[in-house]
Amino acid sequence: MAAMAATPLLVIIALVVSLQAPAGWDATYQRVLQLMLDDKTADAILVLEGVLKSSPGFDAARYELAGAHRMLALGAALKGPSQEATKRRELGLAAVEYRRIAEGTSQYKPLAIVQLLMVYGEDELDRPNEVISFARQYVQIDPGSATGHVALANALTASGQEAAATAAFLAARTRVRTDDAPLLATVIVEYVHKAKASSTADLKALVDWADGVLDRLLRDAPNDRKLLLTKAASASFRADRLETDPARKRALKAEADRAFSRFENANPDRSAVPPPPPSATDLASIPPPPPPPPPPSAMPPGFVSAMADAHNLMTAKRYTDAAAVLEKLIRSKPDFPPPHYMRANALLLAGQRAAADAALKAARTAISVEAEARLMAATYLFDFVNSNETIAAADAKMLLAEARLMADDALQKNSSYWEAVVYKSVVVRAQAKYETDPAVVKALTTEAARLRAQAEAMRRK
């Protein structure tokens, strides 16, 4: 395993596949890819099953087959409760294929285990005991990755084993790699807020470690909104659960307020390619911190590289070309918010306001109705306004109105989602900047302040 850690996993897989692939696999894979992009996943499954009949040990094809079943499951989920049986059937078929890979020794084994963490996670089959089993395996395979530790602790919590979950987090502190420490720190801050039976000493040890990571990161990136909001949550937790001295409590609450104010005032940077969709372990920061890069089949083949192409076209101000690339990505994964809102922004920058408005309406019905997806949409819409210093007031109002609607949708789905209240307060405050009527500005500013206070009360509760 030491050699695997030192060499990019996908490079190893590419080498193994090139040595073991059946004749004609490259052409077959391109055909499978095109079928998926053309929304013909069932046909792609038939092709992959044909490959496996003649080469049952070829895990590259089995991995893609499992991913195709999972794509069908996610498509069924978008259609609502009436398709729940189809969704669970396809997820079950995906799990069977992933498990066959996980029981073997190929280089696809760790990737299959990561996928099983998602398939058995709360957003899909919701079988925490299965997650516990595969998370333990993943921790053994890659102890430096936060993925296995976080999945293990969250599944233990979901199955009522808080003491074991706390122990898992305590152990993870000394094992994760430096580049995975930010994710683990953010998860820990979220966890301690929910912990009920853990000792004060254990909770303090967890928060002390998380704060050490956050403080180091904030020295290098003092305006990082994810870090600032997590730091505010950490200080708030210390004040409410760990500190007994009244003066120190007040000081910690003031520290939390300062971090929160810095979060509100920080200028977001969306110049990088947007992260993959959040998994079940995503955290209480806004926008949610990106999870570790997904294995190839977490998205349709070629999806991530196409997102990068669209971003490069946007950077080159080829907005119409970018919109065309993004439209194709939307067809391949219609529930994933970023391409929808990047496309709307590209159309807006290309001067096609009516088309941008239509794209927003289409996104509203295509993306998942789950609270996390709606909030993710709100973050993109707000950031497009906040990062464009020359945006027209009318365009800003349109995007912010949609962002507010998405935040409201998130709250309608989950009324206790305090992060959505936080983001709504930021959006409402931004709306005030584009109004000229003093009465409207005052009303919006007052509402933003009320929402911020409401979010703080919800978070402490």
C-alpha positions as CSV (number, residue, x, y, z in Angstrom):
1,M,0.0,0.0,0.0
2,A,2.9,2.4,0.5
3,A,3.6,2.3,-3.3
4,M,-0.1,3.2,-3.9
5,A,0.0,6.2,-1.6
6,A,3.1,7.5,-3.4
7,T,1.7,7.1,-6.9
8,P,-1.5,8.8,-8.2
9,L,-4.2,6.1,-8.0
10,L,-5.7,6.8,-11.4
11,V,-2.2,6.5,-13.1
12,I,-1.9,3.1,-11.6
13,I,-5.3,2.1,-12.7
14,A,-4.7,3.4,-16.2
15,L,-1.5,1.2,-16.4
16,V,-3.3,-1.9,-15.1
17,V,-6.2,-1.4,-17.4
18,S,-3.9,-1.1,-20.4
19,L,-2.3,-4.4,-19.5
20,Q,-5.5,-6.4,-18.7
21,A,-8.1,-4.9,-21.0
22,P,-9.9,-7.2,-23.4
23,A,-9.4,-6.5,-27.1
24,G,-11.4,-3.4,-28.3
25,W,-12.0,-2.0,-24.8
26,D,-10.9,1.5,-25.7
27,A,-13.6,1.7,-28.5
28,T,-16.1,0.0,-26.3
29,Y,-15.5,2.5,-23.5
30,Q,-15.9,5.4,-25.8
31,R,-19.2,3.9,-26.9
32,V,-20.4,3.5,-23.3
33,L,-19.3,7.1,-22.6
34,Q,-21.4,8.4,-25.5
35,L,-24.4,6.4,-24.6
36,M,-24.3,7.9,-21.1
37,L,-24.0,11.4,-22.4
38,D,-26.9,10.7,-24.7
39,D,-29.0,9.7,-21.7
40,K,-29.0,6.0,-22.8
41,T,-27.6,4.5,-19.6
42,A,-29.7,1.3,-19.9
43,D,-28.0,0.7,-23.3
44,A,-24.6,1.4,-21.8
45,I,-25.4,-1.2,-19.1
46,L,-26.1,-3.9,-21.8
47,V,-22.8,-3.1,-23.5
48,L,-20.9,-3.4,-20.2
49,E,-22.6,-6.7,-19.3
50,G,-21.5,-8.1,-22.7
51,V,-17.9,-7.2,-21.9
52,L,-18.1,-8.9,-18.5
53,K,-19.6,-12.1,-20.0
54,S,-16.4,-12.7,-21.9
55,S,-14.1,-11.0,-19.3
56,P,-15.7,-11.5,-15.8
57,G,-12.5,-10.5,-14.0
58,F,-12.1,-7.1,-15.8
59,D,-12.9,-4.7,-13.0
60,A,-12.7,-1.6,-15.1
61,A,-15.9,-2.6,-16.9
62,R,-17.5,-3.8,-13.6
63,Y,-16.8,-0.5,-12.0
64,E,-18.4,1.4,-14.9
65,L,-21.4,-1.0,-14.7
66,A,-21.9,-0.3,-11.1
67,G,-21.7,3.4,-11.8
68,A,-24.3,3.2,-14.6
69,H,-26.7,1.5,-12.2
70,R,-26.1,4.2,-9.7
71,M,-26.8,6.8,-12.4
72,L,-30.2,5.2,-13.1
73,A,-31.0,5.2,-9.4
74,L,-30.2,8.9,-9.1
75,G,-32.4,9.6,-12.2
76,A,-35.2,7.7,-10.6
77,A,-34.8,9.7,-7.4
78,L,-35.3,12.9,-9.3
79,K,-38.7,11.7,-10.4
80,G,-40.0,11.6,-6.9
81,P,-41.4,9.0,-4.4
82,S,-43.2,7.1,-7.1
83,Q,-39.8,5.8,-8.3
84,E,-38.5,4.9,-4.9
85,A,-38.6,1.2,-5.7
86,T,-36.7,1.7,-8.9
87,K,-34.1,3.8,-7.2
88,R,-33.5,1.2,-4.5
89,R,-33.4,-1.6,-7.0
90,E,-30.7,0.1,-9.1
91,L,-28.7,1.1,-6.0
92,G,-28.9,-2.5,-4.9
93,L,-27.5,-3.7,-8.3
94,A,-24.8,-1.1,-8.0
95,A,-23.9,-2.3,-4.6
96,V,-23.6,-5.9,-5.8
97,E,-21.1,-4.9,-8.4
98,Y,-19.1,-2.7,-6.2
99,R,-19.0,-5.4,-3.5
100,R,-17.6,-7.9,-6.0
101,I,-14.8,-5.5,-6.8
102,A,-14.2,-4.7,-3.1
103,E,-13.9,-8.5,-2.3
104,G,-11.1,-8.8,-4.9
105,T,-7.5,-7.4,-5.0
106,S,-7.5,-5.2,-8.1
107,Q,-6.5,-1.6,-8.0
108,Y,-10.2,-0.7,-8.3
109,K,-10.8,-2.0,-4.8
110,P,-10.3,1.3,-2.9
111,L,-12.5,3.1,-5.4
112,A,-15.3,0.6,-5.1
113,I,-15.2,0.9,-1.3
114,V,-15.5,4.7,-1.5
115,Q,-18.5,4.2,-3.7
116,L,-20.0,1.7,-1.3
117,L,-19.7,4.4,1.5
118,M,-22.0,6.6,-0.7
119,V,-24.4,3.9,-1.9
120,Y,-25.0,2.7,1.7
121,G,-25.0,6.2,3.0
122,E,-28.0,8.1,4.4
123,D,-28.8,9.8,1.1
124,E,-29.1,6.5,-0.8
125,L,-29.8,3.1,0.8
126,D,-29.3,4.4,4.4
127,R,-27.6,1.3,5.9
128,P,-25.1,2.6,8.4
129,N,-24.0,-0.8,9.6
130,E,-22.8,-1.5,6.0
131,V,-21.0,1.9,6.0
132,I,-19.2,1.0,9.2
133,S,-17.9,-2.2,7.7
134,F,-16.6,-0.6,4.5
135,A,-15.3,2.5,6.3
136,R,-13.2,0.4,8.6
137,Q,-11.7,-1.3,5.5
138,Y,-11.0,2.1,3.9
139,V,-9.3,3.3,7.0
140,Q,-7.0,0.3,6.8
141,I,-6.3,0.9,3.1
142,D,-5.7,4.6,3.3
143,P,-5.4,5.8,6.9
144,G,-4.2,9.2,5.9
145,S,-7.5,10.0,4.1
146,A,-10.2,11.7,6.0
147,T,-12.8,10.0,3.9
148,G,-12.8,6.7,5.8
149,H,-12.5,8.2,9.3
150,V,-15.4,10.6,8.7
151,A,-17.6,8.0,7.1
152,L,-16.9,5.6,10.0
153,A,-17.6,8.2,12.7
154,N,-20.8,9.4,11.1
155,A,-22.1,5.9,10.6
156,L,-21.3,5.0,14.2
157,T,-23.3,8.1,15.2
158,A,-26.2,7.2,13.0
159,S,-26.3,3.7,14.6
160,G,-26.4,5.1,18.1
161,Q,-22.7,4.4,19.0
162,E,-21.6,7.9,20.0
163,A,-18.7,6.7,22.2
164,A,-17.2,4.7,19.3
165,A,-17.8,7.7,17.0
166,T,-15.9,10.0,19.4
167,A,-13.1,7.5,19.6
168,A,-12.9,7.3,15.8
169,F,-12.5,11.1,15.6
170,L,-9.9,11.1,18.3
171,A,-7.9,8.5,16.5
172,A,-8.3,10.2,13.2
173,R,-6.5,13.4,14.4
174,T,-3.1,11.7,14.4
175,R,-3.6,9.7,11.2
176,V,-4.9,12.0,8.5
177,R,-2.7,13.7,6.0
178,T,-2.0,17.5,6.3
179,D,-4.1,18.2,3.2
180,D,-7.1,16.3,4.7
181,A,-6.9,18.0,8.1
182,P,-9.2,20.9,7.1
183,L,-12.0,18.5,6.2
184,L,-11.6,16.6,9.4
185,A,-11.5,19.7,11.5
186,T,-14.7,21.0,9.9
187,V,-16.5,17.7,10.5
188,I,-15.3,17.6,14.1
189,V,-16.8,21.1,14.8
190,E,-20.1,19.9,13.3
191,Y,-19.9,16.7,15.3
192,V,-19.3,18.2,18.8
193,H,-22.4,20.4,18.4
194,K,-24.5,17.3,18.1
195,A,-22.7,15.0,20.6
196,K,-24.8,14.3,23.7
197,A,-23.0,11.7,25.8
198,S,-19.3,12.3,25.1
199,S,-17.2,13.5,28.0
200,T,-16.2,17.2,28.2
201,A,-12.5,16.1,28.1
202,D,-13.0,14.3,24.8
203,L,-15.0,17.1,23.3
204,K,-12.4,19.6,24.3
205,A,-9.6,17.5,22.9
206,L,-11.4,17.4,19.6
207,V,-12.2,21.1,19.5
208,D,-8.6,22.0,20.5
209,W,-7.2,20.0,17.6
210,A,-9.8,21.5,15.1
211,D,-9.0,25.0,16.3
212,G,-5.3,24.4,15.7
213,V,-6.0,23.4,12.1
214,L,-8.4,26.3,11.5
215,D,-6.1,28.9,13.0
216,R,-3.2,27.8,10.8
217,L,-5.4,28.0,7.7
218,L,-6.9,31.3,8.6
219,R,-3.4,32.9,8.9
220,D,-2.8,32.0,5.2
221,A,-6.4,32.7,4.1
222,P,-8.0,35.2,6.5
223,N,-11.1,35.8,4.3
224,D,-11.9,32.1,3.6
225,R,-15.7,32.0,4.3
226,K,-15.8,28.2,5.0
227,L,-13.1,28.6,7.6
228,L,-14.6,31.7,9.2
229,L,-18.0,30.1,9.6
230,T,-16.5,27.0,11.1
231,K,-14.4,29.1,13.4
232,A,-17.5,31.0,14.5
233,A,-19.2,27.6,15.2
234,S,-16.2,26.4,17.2
235,A,-16.1,29.5,19.4
236,S,-19.9,29.3,20.0
237,F,-19.6,25.7,21.0
238,R,-16.8,26.5,23.5
239,A,-18.9,29.3,25.0
240,D,-22.0,27.1,25.3
241,R,-20.6,23.7,26.3
242,L,-17.0,23.9,27.6
243,E,-16.6,27.2,29.3
244,T,-17.9,27.9,32.8
245,D,-16.3,31.3,33.6
246,P,-18.8,34.1,32.7
247,A,-16.2,36.5,31.4
248,R,-14.6,33.9,29.2
249,K,-18.1,32.9,27.9
250,R,-18.7,36.5,26.8
251,A,-15.3,36.7,25.2
252,L,-15.9,33.5,23.2
253,K,-19.3,34.7,22.1
254,A,-17.7,38.0,20.9
255,E,-15.1,35.9,19.1
256,A,-17.8,33.9,17.3
257,D,-19.6,37.2,16.3
258,R,-16.4,38.6,14.9
259,A,-15.7,35.5,12.8
260,F,-19.3,35.5,11.6
261,S,-19.1,39.2,10.6
262,R,-15.9,38.5,8.7
263,F,-17.7,35.6,7.0
264,E,-20.5,38.0,5.9
265,N,-18.1,40.6,4.6
266,A,-15.6,38.3,2.9
267,N,-15.4,38.3,-0.9
268,P,-15.9,34.8,-2.3
269,D,-13.7,33.4,-4.9
270,R,-15.3,31.0,-7.4
271,S,-12.4,31.2,-9.9
272,A,-11.6,27.5,-9.4
273,V,-13.5,24.7,-11.0
274,P,-16.6,24.0,-8.8
275,P,-16.4,21.0,-6.5
276,P,-18.3,17.7,-6.9
277,P,-21.7,17.3,-5.3
278,P,-21.7,17.0,-1.5
279,S,-21.9,13.7,0.1
280,A,-23.7,12.7,3.3
281,T,-20.7,13.9,5.3
282,D,-20.9,17.5,4.1
283,L,-20.7,20.0,6.9
284,A,-22.2,23.1,8.4
285,S,-20.2,25.7,6.5
286,I,-21.5,27.8,3.6
287,P,-20.9,26.9,0.8
288,P,-20.2,23.4,2.0
289,P,-16.5,22.4,2.0
290,P,-15.6,20.3,-1.0
291,P,-15.2,16.5,-0.3
292,P,-12.2,14.6,-1.5
293,P,-12.1,14.2,-5.3
294,P,-14.6,11.5,-6.4
295,P,-13.6,8.3,-8.2
296,P,-14.2,8.4,-11.9
297,S,-17.7,7.1,-11.9
298,A,-19.1,9.4,-9.3
299,M,-19.9,11.6,-12.3
300,P,-20.6,10.5,-15.9
301,P,-17.3,9.8,-17.7
302,G,-15.5,12.9,-18.7
303,F,-17.8,15.2,-16.6
304,V,-15.1,16.8,-14.4
305,S,-12.8,17.5,-17.4
306,A,-15.7,19.0,-19.3
307,M,-16.4,21.3,-16.3
308,A,-12.8,22.4,-16.5
309,D,-13.2,23.1,-20.2
310,A,-16.3,25.2,-19.5
311,H,-14.5,27.1,-16.9
312,N,-11.5,27.8,-19.3
313,L,-14.0,29.0,-21.9
314,M,-15.5,31.4,-19.4
315,T,-12.1,32.7,-18.4
316,A,-11.4,33.3,-22.1
317,K,-14.8,35.2,-22.3
318,R,-16.1,32.6,-24.8
319,Y,-19.4,32.6,-23.0
320,T,-21.6,31.2,-25.7
321,D,-19.2,28.3,-26.2
322,A,-19.1,27.7,-22.5
323,A,-22.9,27.6,-22.3
324,A,-23.0,25.0,-25.0
325,V,-20.6,22.7,-23.1
326,L,-22.5,23.2,-19.9
327,E,-25.8,22.4,-21.7
328,K,-24.4,19.0,-22.7
329,L,-23.3,18.4,-19.1
330,I,-26.7,19.3,-17.8
331,R,-28.2,16.6,-20.0
332,S,-25.8,14.0,-18.7
333,K,-26.4,14.9,-15.0
334,P,-29.5,17.1,-14.7
335,D,-29.7,17.0,-10.9
336,F,-26.2,18.5,-10.3
337,P,-26.6,22.3,-9.6
338,P,-23.3,23.8,-10.8
339,P,-23.6,23.4,-14.6
340,H,-27.1,24.9,-14.5
341,Y,-26.0,28.0,-12.7
342,M,-22.7,28.3,-14.6
343,R,-24.7,28.2,-17.8
344,A,-27.1,30.8,-16.7
345,N,-24.2,33.0,-15.7
346,A,-22.5,32.4,-19.1
347,L,-25.7,33.4,-20.9
348,L,-26.0,36.5,-18.8
349,L,-22.4,37.5,-19.5
350,A,-23.1,36.8,-23.2
351,G,-25.9,39.4,-23.1
352,Q,-28.6,36.8,-23.5
353,R,-30.7,37.8,-20.5
354,A,-33.9,36.1,-21.6
355,A,-32.1,32.8,-22.2
356,A,-30.4,33.2,-18.7
357,D,-33.8,33.6,-17.1
358,A,-35.1,30.5,-18.9
359,A,-32.0,28.6,-17.7
360,L,-32.8,29.5,-14.1
361,K,-36.4,28.3,-14.4
362,A,-35.2,25.1,-16.0
363,A,-32.7,24.6,-13.2
364,R,-35.4,25.1,-10.6
365,T,-37.3,22.0,-11.8
366,A,-34.2,19.9,-12.7
367,I,-32.0,19.9,-9.6
368,S,-32.8,17.9,-6.5
369,V,-35.4,19.2,-4.2
370,E,-33.3,18.2,-1.2
371,A,-32.3,21.0,1.1
372,E,-28.5,20.6,0.5
373,A,-28.9,20.9,-3.3
374,R,-31.1,24.0,-3.0
375,L,-28.6,25.6,-0.7
376,M,-25.8,24.8,-3.1
377,A,-27.7,26.5,-5.9
378,A,-28.1,29.6,-3.7
379,T,-24.4,29.8,-3.0
380,Y,-23.6,29.7,-6.7
381,L,-26.1,32.4,-7.6
382,F,-24.9,34.7,-4.8
383,D,-21.3,34.2,-5.7
384,F,-21.9,35.1,-9.4
385,V,-23.3,38.4,-8.2
386,N,-20.6,39.1,-5.5
387,S,-17.7,38.2,-7.8
388,N,-18.8,40.4,-10.7
389,E,-18.0,44.0,-9.9
390,T,-19.6,45.3,-13.2
391,I,-22.8,43.4,-13.0
392,A,-25.9,45.4,-14.0
393,A,-28.3,46.0,-11.1
394,A,-31.2,44.3,-13.0
395,D,-29.1,41.2,-13.5
396,A,-27.9,41.2,-9.9
397,K,-31.5,41.4,-8.7
398,M,-32.6,38.5,-10.9
399,L,-29.8,36.2,-9.6
400,L,-30.3,37.3,-6.0
401,A,-34.1,36.7,-6.2
402,E,-33.4,33.2,-7.4
403,A,-30.8,32.6,-4.7
404,R,-33.4,33.7,-2.1
405,L,-35.9,31.4,-3.6
406,M,-33.5,28.5,-3.4
407,A,-32.7,29.3,0.2
408,D,-36.4,29.3,1.0
409,D,-36.8,26.0,-0.7
410,A,-34.0,24.5,1.4
411,L,-35.8,25.8,4.6
412,Q,-39.1,24.5,3.4
413,K,-37.5,21.1,3.1
414,N,-35.7,21.3,6.4
415,S,-36.9,24.0,8.7
416,S,-34.0,23.5,11.2
417,Y,-31.4,24.0,8.5
418,W,-29.7,27.0,10.2
419,E,-27.0,27.2,7.5
420,A,-29.7,28.1,5.0
421,V,-30.9,30.8,7.3
422,V,-27.3,32.1,7.4
423,Y,-27.1,32.2,3.7
424,K,-30.5,33.8,3.2
425,S,-29.4,36.6,5.5
426,V,-26.3,37.2,3.3
427,V,-28.5,37.2,0.2
428,V,-31.0,39.6,1.6
429,R,-28.2,42.0,2.7
430,A,-26.8,41.8,-0.8
431,Q,-30.3,42.6,-2.3
432,A,-30.3,45.8,-0.3
433,K,-27.1,47.0,-2.1
434,Y,-29.0,47.0,-5.4
435,E,-32.1,49.0,-4.2
436,T,-32.4,52.8,-4.4
437,D,-35.6,53.3,-2.3
438,P,-34.5,54.0,1.3
439,A,-37.5,52.3,2.7
440,V,-36.8,49.1,0.8
441,V,-33.1,49.3,1.7
442,K,-34.0,49.7,5.4
443,A,-36.6,46.8,5.3
444,L,-34.1,44.4,3.7
445,T,-31.3,45.4,6.1
446,T,-33.6,44.8,9.0
447,E,-34.7,41.5,7.6
448,A,-31.0,40.4,7.1
449,A,-30.2,41.3,10.7
450,R,-33.3,39.3,12.0
451,L,-32.3,36.3,9.9
452,R,-28.7,36.4,11.2
453,A,-30.0,36.5,14.8
454,Q,-32.4,33.6,14.0
455,A,-29.6,31.6,12.6
456,E,-27.4,32.1,15.6
457,A,-30.3,31.1,17.9
458,M,-30.9,28.0,15.8
459,R,-27.2,27.0,15.8
460,R,-27.0,27.4,19.6
461,K,-30.1,25.4,20.1
